[in-house]
């Protein structure tokens, strides 16, 4: 997170400021196959979100999402899977998660 996002996150803000940036190394540690067996899944890339000025996407908190597995193929905008997942954190301005280590900066 950049400082704007980290400050809002640490204070449990219900609204993040324009310019806040959150970036996450996407991993899923376990998937289930059709028989209910667990199996490891490799790293899935990098995802993130940038708080844009009011009016960018007001129905979804004015967040722009991005995702990539390779630098030459970056998806950005109101990515449907991101919007759908982050809807569950609407009361925290669509941001959820925990710090993995350190202070998060």
N, CA and C atoms as a LAMMPS dump frame, in Angstrom:
ITEM: TIMESTEP
0
ITEM: NUMBER OF ATOMS
315
ITEM: BOX BOUNDS ff ff ff
-5.0000000000000000e+02 5.0000000000000000e+02
-5.0000000000000000e+02 5.0000000000000000e+02
-5.0000000000000000e+02 5.0000000000000000e+02
ITEM: ATOMS id mol type element x y z
1 1 1 N 0.84 -1.177 0
2 1 2 C 0 0 0
3 1 3 C 0.882 1.236 0
4 2 1 N 0.385 2.258 -0.676
5 2 2 C 1.084 3.523 -0.527
6 2 3 C 0.653 4.144 0.804
7 3 1 N 1.264 5.263 1.186
8 3 2 C 0.985 5.865 2.485
9 3 3 C -0.484 6.249 2.644
10 4 1 N -1.112 6.771 1.592
11 4 2 C -2.531 7.138 1.678
12 4 3 C -3.391 5.94 2.046
13 5 1 N -3.165 4.828 1.383
14 5 2 C -3.941 3.616 1.65
15 5 3 C -3.591 3.027 3.01
16 6 1 N -2.311 2.994 3.348
17 6 2 C -1.882 2.407 4.624
18 6 3 C -2.447 3.185 5.803
19 7 1 N -2.435 4.502 5.717
20 7 2 C -2.987 5.318 6.807
21 7 3 C -4.478 5.044 6.978
22 8 1 N -5.213 4.97 5.882
23 8 2 C -6.649 4.681 5.948
24 8 3 C -6.89 3.277 6.484
25 9 1 N -6.105 2.327 6.031
26 9 2 C -6.255 0.939 6.462
27 9 3 C -5.999 0.791 7.962
28 10 1 N -4.917 1.403 8.437
29 10 2 C -4.536 1.288 9.854
30 10 3 C -5.55 1.933 10.793
31 11 1 N -6.302 2.912 10.298
32 11 2 C -7.29 3.584 11.137
33 11 3 C -8.699 3.036 10.909
34 12 1 N -8.804 1.934 10.149
35 12 2 C -10.109 1.336 9.833
36 12 3 C -11.055 2.338 9.198
37 13 1 N -10.523 3.161 8.304
38 13 2 C -11.329 4.175 7.626
39 13 3 C -12.457 3.533 6.819
40 14 1 N -13.558 4.231 6.747
41 14 2 C -14.675 3.761 5.925
42 14 3 C -14.652 4.406 4.55
43 15 1 N -13.702 5.315 4.33
44 15 2 C -13.525 5.936 3.023
45 15 3 C -12.032 6.189 2.8
46 16 1 N -11.496 5.643 1.725
47 16 2 C -10.089 5.838 1.383
48 16 3 C -9.96 7.083 0.514
49 17 1 N -8.847 7.808 0.63
50 17 2 C -8.676 9.029 -0.155
51 17 3 C -8.316 8.737 -1.612
52 18 1 N -8.664 9.677 -2.469
53 18 2 C -8.252 9.603 -3.872
54 18 3 C -6.736 9.472 -3.919
55 19 1 N -6.255 8.546 -4.734
56 19 2 C -4.822 8.311 -4.854
57 19 3 C -4.321 7.14 -4.029
58 20 1 N -5.19 6.568 -3.19
59 20 2 C -4.794 5.391 -2.414
60 20 3 C -4.54 4.228 -3.371
61 21 1 N -3.475 3.483 -3.118
62 21 2 C -3.107 2.345 -3.962
63 21 3 C -2.872 1.122 -3.086
64 22 1 N -3.479 0.008 -3.48
65 22 2 C -3.303 -1.266 -2.795
66 22 3 C -2.833 -2.273 -3.841
67 23 1 N -1.753 -2.988 -3.557
68 23 2 C -1.207 -3.986 -4.483
69 23 3 C -1.027 -5.285 -3.713
70 24 1 N -1.36 -6.394 -4.362
71 24 2 C -1.273 -7.687 -3.693
72 24 3 C -0.724 -8.74 -4.647
73 25 1 N 0.213 -9.523 -4.143
74 25 2 C 0.676 -10.702 -4.866
75 25 3 C -0.406 -11.746 -4.689
76 26 1 N -1.068 -12.117 -5.764
77 26 2 C -2.218 -13.015 -5.694
78 26 3 C -1.756 -14.466 -5.615
79 27 1 N -2.177 -15.145 -4.574
80 27 2 C -1.913 -16.574 -4.436
81 27 3 C -3.162 -17.241 -3.872
82 28 1 N -3.369 -18.451 -4.245
83 28 2 C -4.403 -19.278 -3.637
84 28 3 C -3.691 -20.53 -3.185
85 29 1 N -3.679 -20.744 -1.899
86 29 2 C -2.881 -21.842 -1.355
87 29 3 C -3.495 -23.207 -1.61
88 30 1 N -4.815 -23.276 -1.69
89 30 2 C -5.417 -24.584 -1.927
90 30 3 C -6.677 -24.43 -2.781
91 31 1 N -6.811 -25.306 -3.72
92 31 2 C -8.016 -25.448 -4.518
93 31 3 C -8.596 -26.815 -4.231
94 32 1 N -9.846 -27.001 -4.565
95 32 2 C -10.485 -28.305 -4.463
96 32 3 C -10.779 -28.794 -5.87
97 33 1 N -10.456 -30.053 -6.143
98 33 2 C -10.812 -30.607 -7.445
99 33 3 C -12.242 -31.142 -7.376
100 34 1 N -12.725 -31.73 -8.473
101 34 2 C -14.119 -32.185 -8.536
102 34 3 C -14.44 -33.283 -7.526
103 35 1 N -13.412 -33.97 -7.01
104 35 2 C -13.613 -35.011 -6.009
105 35 3 C -13.427 -34.502 -4.58
106 36 1 N -13.244 -33.189 -4.432
107 36 2 C -13.078 -32.612 -3.106
108 36 3 C -11.677 -32.711 -2.547
109 37 1 N -10.728 -33.128 -3.367
110 37 2 C -9.341 -33.245 -2.919
111 37 3 C -8.645 -31.883 -3.025
112 38 1 N -7.764 -31.61 -2.076
113 38 2 C -6.99 -30.372 -2.084
114 38 3 C -5.786 -30.534 -3.001
115 39 1 N -5.453 -29.465 -3.71
116 39 2 C -4.205 -29.465 -4.457
117 39 3 C -3.661 -28.04 -4.505
118 40 1 N -2.348 -27.882 -4.526
119 40 2 C -1.758 -26.542 -4.534
120 40 3 C -1.944 -25.872 -5.884
121 41 1 N -2.052 -24.578 -5.847
122 41 2 C -2.17 -23.774 -7.066
123 41 3 C -0.991 -22.816 -7.088
124 42 1 N -0.323 -22.672 -8.21
125 42 2 C 0.82 -21.76 -8.273
126 42 3 C 0.386 -20.304 -8.11
127 43 1 N 1.368 -19.436 -7.974
128 43 2 C 1.093 -18.004 -7.883
129 43 3 C 0.236 -17.561 -9.054
130 44 1 N -0.642 -16.613 -8.784
131 44 2 C -1.597 -16.189 -9.792
132 44 3 C -1.333 -14.809 -10.37
133 45 1 N -0.293 -14.137 -9.962
134 45 2 C 0.003 -12.833 -10.529
135 45 3 C -0.094 -11.732 -9.497
136 46 1 N -0.294 -10.509 -9.991
137 46 2 C -0.363 -9.326 -9.15
138 46 3 C -1.675 -8.62 -9.438
139 47 1 N -2.351 -8.219 -8.385
140 47 2 C -3.587 -7.464 -8.524
141 47 3 C -3.538 -6.255 -7.634
142 48 1 N -4.387 -5.304 -7.929
143 48 2 C -4.411 -4.114 -7.098
144 48 3 C -5.573 -3.214 -7.442
145 49 1 N -5.616 -2.123 -6.707
146 49 2 C -6.68 -1.159 -6.891
147 49 3 C -6.159 0.239 -6.609
148 50 1 N -6.703 1.209 -7.36
149 50 2 C -6.324 2.611 -7.222
150 50 3 C -7.608 3.406 -7.015
151 51 1 N -7.657 4.211 -5.962
152 51 2 C -8.828 5.037 -5.696
153 51 3 C -8.777 6.241 -6.632
154 52 1 N -9.756 6.338 -7.51
155 52 2 C -9.83 7.406 -8.501
156 52 3 C -10.72 8.545 -7.992
157 53 1 N -10.668 9.711 -8.647
158 53 2 C -11.513 10.836 -8.231
159 53 3 C -13.007 10.478 -8.332
160 54 1 N -13.814 11.15 -7.508
161 54 2 C -15.257 10.902 -7.552
162 54 3 C -15.797 10.981 -8.984
163 55 1 N -16.627 10.003 -9.325
164 55 2 C -17.22 9.94 -10.658
165 55 3 C -16.616 8.876 -11.549
166 56 1 N -15.459 8.319 -11.165
167 56 2 C -14.821 7.28 -11.982
168 56 3 C -15.734 6.057 -12.1
169 57 1 N -16.174 5.528 -10.984
170 57 2 C -17.098 4.39 -10.933
171 57 3 C -17.843 4.469 -9.596
172 58 1 N -18.774 5.429 -9.479
173 58 2 C -19.417 5.676 -8.185
174 58 3 C -20.195 4.488 -7.626
175 59 1 N -20.664 3.598 -8.463
176 59 2 C -21.397 2.419 -7.964
177 59 3 C -20.48 1.441 -7.234
178 60 1 N -19.156 1.58 -7.448
179 60 2 C -18.205 0.65 -6.827
180 60 3 C -17.079 1.388 -6.113
181 61 1 N -17.408 2.519 -5.512
182 61 2 C -16.441 3.232 -4.678
183 61 3 C -15.364 3.989 -5.42
184 62 1 N -15.505 4.139 -6.748
185 62 2 C -14.519 4.863 -7.572
186 62 3 C -13.143 4.206 -7.569
187 63 1 N -13.127 2.868 -7.438
188 63 2 C -11.875 2.126 -7.504
189 63 3 C -11.624 1.623 -8.919
190 64 1 N -10.393 1.748 -9.368
191 64 2 C -9.934 1.106 -10.611
192 64 3 C -9.114 -0.103 -10.188
193 65 1 N -9.447 -1.258 -10.745
194 65 2 C -8.731 -2.491 -10.43
195 65 3 C -7.744 -2.811 -11.547
196 66 1 N -6.686 -3.52 -11.209
197 66 2 C -5.755 -4.003 -12.229
198 66 3 C -5.259 -5.385 -11.84
199 67 1 N -4.862 -6.146 -12.85
200 67 2 C -4.379 -7.507 -12.631
201 67 3 C -3.453 -7.883 -13.771
202 68 1 N -2.36 -8.576 -13.433
203 68 2 C -1.485 -9.114 -14.482
204 68 3 C -0.709 -10.311 -13.979
205 69 1 N -0.458 -11.216 -14.892
206 69 2 C 0.426 -12.354 -14.637
207 69 3 C 1.738 -12.164 -15.375
208 70 1 N 1.717 -11.344 -16.414
209 70 2 C 2.913 -11.011 -17.199
210 70 3 C 2.852 -9.523 -17.524
211 71 1 N 3.998 -8.87 -17.517
212 71 2 C 4.046 -7.424 -17.724
213 71 3 C 3.482 -6.988 -19.073
214 72 1 N 3.461 -7.881 -20.039
215 72 2 C 2.965 -7.497 -21.367
216 72 3 C 1.452 -7.699 -21.514
217 73 1 N 0.772 -8.098 -20.439
218 73 2 C -0.676 -8.281 -20.506
219 73 3 C -1.298 -7.832 -19.185
220 74 1 N -1.642 -6.547 -19.126
221 74 2 C -2.226 -5.966 -17.922
222 74 3 C -3.689 -5.643 -18.198
223 75 1 N -4.545 -6.121 -17.329
224 75 2 C -5.975 -5.82 -17.405
225 75 3 C -6.264 -4.751 -16.359
226 76 1 N -7.064 -3.738 -16.715
227 76 2 C -7.401 -2.712 -15.737
228 76 3 C -8.788 -2.161 -16.005
229 77 1 N -9.329 -1.512 -14.993
230 77 2 C -10.652 -0.925 -15.092
231 77 3 C -11.587 -1.555 -14.069
232 78 1 N -12.876 -1.498 -14.324
233 78 2 C -13.829 -2.129 -13.401
234 78 3 C -13.941 -3.627 -13.699
235 79 1 N -12.895 -4.382 -13.401
236 79 2 C -12.827 -5.816 -13.7
237 79 3 C -13.935 -6.522 -12.918
238 80 1 N -14.806 -7.218 -13.623
239 80 2 C -16.009 -7.802 -13.02
240 80 3 C -15.702 -8.702 -11.826
241 81 1 N -14.703 -9.576 -11.929
242 81 2 C -14.406 -10.487 -10.816
243 81 3 C -13.91 -9.715 -9.59
244 82 1 N -13.16 -8.649 -9.797
245 82 2 C -12.682 -7.826 -8.682
246 82 3 C -13.852 -7.083 -8.032
247 83 1 N -14.656 -6.452 -8.873
248 83 2 C -15.814 -5.711 -8.372
249 83 3 C -16.708 -6.628 -7.548
250 84 1 N -16.987 -7.816 -8.051
251 84 2 C -17.871 -8.756 -7.367
252 84 3 C -17.296 -9.162 -6.01
253 85 1 N -16.031 -9.485 -5.955
254 85 2 C -15.403 -9.915 -4.703
255 85 3 C -15.353 -8.768 -3.694
256 86 1 N -14.947 -7.588 -4.134
257 86 2 C -14.785 -6.458 -3.227
258 86 3 C -16.107 -5.88 -2.754
259 87 1 N -17.201 -6.241 -3.4
260 87 2 C -18.529 -5.806 -2.95
261 87 3 C -18.776 -6.24 -1.503
262 88 1 N -18.179 -7.362 -1.103
263 88 2 C -18.364 -7.856 0.263
264 88 3 C -17.752 -6.92 1.309
265 89 1 N -16.886 -5.997 0.895
266 89 2 C -16.249 -5.05 1.813
267 89 3 C -16.732 -3.627 1.568
268 90 1 N -17.933 -3.492 1.066
269 90 2 C -18.491 -2.178 0.743
270 90 3 C -18.44 -1.229 1.942
271 91 1 N -18.694 -1.737 3.14
272 91 2 C -18.706 -0.888 4.335
273 91 3 C -17.308 -0.423 4.753
274 92 1 N -16.259 -0.954 4.135
275 92 2 C -14.867 -0.527 4.384
276 92 3 C -14.273 0.068 3.104
277 93 1 N -15.131 0.691 2.294
278 93 2 C -14.733 1.277 1.006
279 93 3 C -14.106 0.23 0.089
280 94 1 N -14.653 -0.973 0.124
281 94 2 C -14.299 -2.071 -0.785
282 94 3 C -12.896 -2.636 -0.54
283 95 1 N -12.298 -2.34 0.598
284 95 2 C -10.939 -2.81 0.913
285 95 3 C -11.012 -3.822 2.054
286 96 1 N -10.339 -4.957 1.88
287 96 2 C -10.245 -5.95 2.949
288 96 3 C -8.878 -6.592 2.904
289 97 1 N -8.521 -7.267 3.984
290 97 2 C -7.244 -7.97 4.022
291 97 3 C -6.531 -7.73 5.326
292 98 1 N -5.342 -8.31 5.43
293 98 2 C -4.487 -8.161 6.6
294 98 3 C -3.051 -7.966 6.114
295 99 1 N -2.23 -7.428 6.975
296 99 2 C -0.813 -7.308 6.651
297 99 3 C -0.162 -8.663 6.809
298 100 1 N 0.743 -9.013 5.897
299 100 2 C 1.421 -10.309 6.016
300 100 3 C 2.621 -10.224 6.946
301 101 1 N 3.277 -9.068 7.013
302 101 2 C 4.414 -8.873 7.921
303 101 3 C 4.786 -7.401 7.935
304 102 1 N 5.553 -7.015 8.895
305 102 2 C 6.014 -5.624 8.984
306 102 3 C 4.864 -4.657 9.188
307 103 1 N 5.092 -3.411 8.8
308 103 2 C 4.068 -2.39 9.025
309 103 3 C 3.222 -2.137 7.788
310 104 1 N 3.498 -2.827 6.683
311 104 2 C 2.674 -2.696 5.497
312 104 3 C 3.124 -1.658 4.503
313 105 1 N 4.141 -0.889 4.819
314 105 2 C 4.609 0.117 3.86
315 105 3 C 5.663 -0.465 2.956
